Amino acid sequence: MNWLGLFNYWVVIVLMMIGFYLIIARSNLVRKIIGLNIFQSSIFLLFISMAKVSGGSVPILAPGIERYSNPLPHVLILTAIVVGVATTALALALVVRIREAYGSADEETIRTQDEPS
């Protein structure tokens, strides 16, 4: 088996684990959002890697072309990128409001301020 041919999938796994680590291990909300974006980017790469057909062509009817690549996964990823950007903007706006209200963007600090004394 050619391991170099699976390079995209190894990159997906590494990016996924980096993003997952940032989400779980960090208490800063901005770092959690960055980790979520890295994780999301790995999913995009996974979908696009799986959608590529070896030897496939653009789905335009032409003489001599027998294998076509499906454009649907690429279109879905474009939509997911737009949704991801909007979600990131909303999350960052919420972090700004949380920082104004609590004076910190650290999850532990916010939790200790919310606990009843």
Secondary structure as UniProt FT lines:
FT   HELIX           4..6
FT   HELIX           7..25
FT   HELIX           29..51
FT   TURN            54..55
FT   TURN            63..64
FT   HELIX           72..102
FT   HELIX           107..114
//
